[in-house]
């Protein structure tokens, strides 16, 4: 059977695959720092060469920022679009690394062998799992299993400024049946996971304005309205402390309860609530009282305060009543929540609570993003889930994700594509931090997982 | 009658007195900036020379910072201690000045003639009112009217670090019957005022600590406790929004109601509440509902938020749940409020309201200061009030002050002296700001006022 041959080939080729990944990891493609512009280009060139060697017709495509890499290979069966990114995070603080971030190596650790280096997990190691699966497939079968478009970005860690324009300009070329994204973690170590719902995002920022100028608290302390007190009261009013719910009227419009069968699956997915909370210093969950931590994180909306400031924050004391106080908020959206509608509700909530003589200025007009809920009734999802379960010998789960991954929304809104987010990273991979690593198991079983998924999708 | 001769002499000598003040104003004695150390020294020398010329045995006295100026003259009758400060505020932003801050001149303005320059009002012009009154007295009578100690500081605008040690070390030498302080404003233009009660001060600062590290609001938004939300709730709990009162249990212990006759005096003292509030952008008072603006400012305690900060405050957005949030507060104290006791109550208030998993750290252990309430039953107070009323042809008032003037408390606690705070500044003098001025009327009638007060005190 061809799949078994491919899997054997993957096992045999693992040392060489690891070497190839090391080569890519040695290129310091830090996208946010202009000093590494040539390195980003070099990483793109490396991928272009590697894909062309696989028979994928691949080109580096210029953008106002770092280039895209786009490759096409023809074939029968479904048309897949695979996405990953070749850029990496900066490495500061360098002194906390145990080795040169761009001189990767295999290390033995108590938890197993790992590939240590910047980008090992996010996202070079992950994107190469798919490329290596294709390589093994081709070695055994002489061609790739189906029509595939490869789409690699080099600006993911710097806000993807070129992504939407590029996708919009090349929408026809990037069309496919379904997208595969390899940039996520597993719910728990060894538990294969497909992220099928991502929370959306709304950002806003406001300033409460009180007196015309900063005042002396000896002169105006008492009769004077203090914007810091005002903003504290308003921020405190955002939540009902009894229930943990957001108290903005209509906030939960469009939120749906998680279906019972999905909830059961989540409850048995291996997520360790106590460990998740304890690892950052919590002894208990602090959100909505009627929902588990996992539901709160994956399926419930939030209104979070990300910044709050005003007055004097230097050493010692200053007897000031400041003229202004500021607050930055983000909301995570789920279900059918409408970001524009929600923004209006939040602003109305604040405005209704202003004291006389207090004014509010809204300082953000960024567009919000709806939640992404994948259509897991599509047969590809169940086929991929089965393939993952087979590889990891553990029931794979459709999980949610607390974060907001804009690329999935863009695939849907610009290209009309559902996306399967399948990744093999672990929570302890230290992505964005010193000593990033990728478990050798993630890399090896990740490659094998994609081989099984390709097999399942082409047979589906 | 000697007093009339002194007053005539003052009128005749006004141009020369103004020239002398100009000379002192030309010395840029900015105490907070080490670049002006020699100028502070020069201002002290100028005063030493001027007082010695008056027959006051005066010396410059070294401190770890800028020097004190201490002079003694013997005489019959009461022993007075006169305090002022020769240092001035920095002049930034310089571009907002209409002229060189240290090239003072007389200007005609719609509200009358003013002396424009840094320190004209705070405090060189004010301290020279007393020196010029003494000069005129001596010119007419051949000697000063009574035993006087002159005590000038050069660090008032930089926190008076040497003051308490110097007063403690020289307590015996600085002993007197009563202190006179000329560093305050009149309640309203043309309304002579003796500040007989000053609010005390308590400073504190706290940090709310939530998770062990900054968290991603996508991962922990929902189940995670957010210190910004926590601190907003706690800050909001400090006040009862219905009544405007501070809601800390026992906060008002030691606060006394203002006696009815004093309240009547305040109500007719010429304070224009609407103007006071409107000038900074308020249309109404915002403090305790049952008290007038003047009572709130002079006779009621406050708990004020001076700084509040945590999380991200740069451009754009950062999806962070910060590990810490911070708050600086000051309380103004009145009556018999005990700062140590109050600090315990405020800390208990915060600690009782912490959520599970939230901790508080207290970041300030500065000593508090009780309110100063002068004993206005002493005959000197009524004598001075009458003298002021005679000069300004308007009933002088015993007023409160919202601010906290530590020197008055130090005179009481270190030297056992009551202090009469009598100053001729106007609220629009722009002290600490560009284009500081002192009304020529304040200077002229201020000198005449001290002559009358000296006369009244020596006859009392």
Interface residues (C-beta under 8 A of the other chain):
Chain A: X199 X201 X203 X205 X210 X211 X212 X213 X215 X216 X217 X218 X219 X220 X221 X222 X223 X224 X225 X226 X228 X229 X231 X232 X233 X235 X236 X237 X238 X239 X241 X277 X280 X281 X282 X283 X284 X285 X286 X287 X288 X293 X296 X297 X300 X302 X304 X305 X306 X307 X308 X309 X310 X311 X312 X313 X317 X318 X319 X320 X321 X322 X325 X326 X328 X330 X332 X355 X356 X357 X364 X366 X401 X402 X403 X404
Chain B: X199 X201 X203 X205 X210 X211 X212 X213 X215 X216 X217 X218 X219 X220 X221 X222 X223 X224 X225 X226 X228 X229 X231 X232 X233 X235 X236 X237 X238 X239 X241 X277 X280 X281 X282 X283 X284 X285 X286 X287 X288 X293 X296 X297 X300 X302 X304 X305 X306 X307 X308 X309 X310 X311 X312 X313 X317 X318 X319 X320 X321 X322 X325 X326 X328 X330 X332 X355 X356 X357 X364 X366 X401 X402 X403 X404
